[in-house]
Amino acid sequence: MNKKTVGFILGSIFGAATGVVAGLMLAPRSGAESRAMAADAMNDAWDSAVDTYERGAGVVTDKINDFRPTVDAKTDELRAKVDLARERMDQLRESLSDAVADASAQVQDAVTTVTDRVAAMADAPSEAGETAAEAVHVEVVDEDETPEA
């Protein structure tokens, strides 16, 4: 804090203390009456503060209760979207797994076919002067087409 702020605070405290002392010295009532009046004023101030707090707490509670259904609805909506996304991911994972399995089976079939043809060509005598490797014919087959044997 700077010097001006400290000076203001100390001056305020000193001024308040001086006012209390002057009020007690110059009061037209006795000390007991003055203390009773001060106590009544403090009780009234405390009751007022409690009432203000309770009203404020009630307003805040009402606002929270008004806002809660909106939050709950948005939370439910978000959960539904997450569940839908999980379902879609499971479907995609399953279809991808099926596609990989199908592709693997097709590759295995193609490898088997090529192996059988190479083995057959190696055992068969060459025709028209071709070597066994030149006589091998490999075809790339799309999924919709059936391979020719």
Summary of the structure (lengths in Angstrom):
residues: 149
radius of gyration: 47.0
end to end distance: 94.9
largest distance: 139.8
contacts: 275
relative contact order: 0.04
helix: 79%
strand: 0%
